[in-house]
Amino acid sequence: MLILCCGNLERGDDAAGLLVGRRLRTLGVEVREHSGEALSLMEAWRGAEDVMLVDAVVTGARAGTVSVWDARSAAFGGGRFRGSSHALGVAEAVELAQALGCLPARLLVCGIEGREFAAGASPSAAVLAGVEEAARRIYENWSGGTAWISE
């Protein structure tokens, strides 16, 4: 499984995906960090069959909530990724790849609900707790646990 962890360490809760990746590395899991920019993200997963994408999301849930979606079958609106610092980010990469027929065979998206995305802000305590939960769940899945989808 290719694990792509997206975000920006300088934008508060947007650091969530990168922090999950760094936590997973301490557990011996190979991950790739990524800014989340759409076209380079599509290039990063090109040729991969099984991909887990991790990023901060905004869905209206409680800050720190961890959700997982199957990007091939779930409605995947751009509203979930409003914290992106790019004009074209994760949601647009998924939607464009769907339209072009170049999604990986399996693409799971793990989102950690964020609230504060201001430049220079630190991640909130709730998001840091979500980072730990997401890292634990991904590690369990990666190390042989059962597949999981929450929405």
Secondary structure, DSSP 8 states (H G I E B T S, - for coil): -EEEEE--TTSGGGGHHHHHHHHHHHTT---EEE---HHHHHHHHTT-SEEEEEEEE-SSS-TT-EEEEETTTS---GGGGTT-SSSS-HHHHHHHHHHHT---SEEEEEEEE-----TT----HHHHHHHHHHHHHHHHHHTT-------
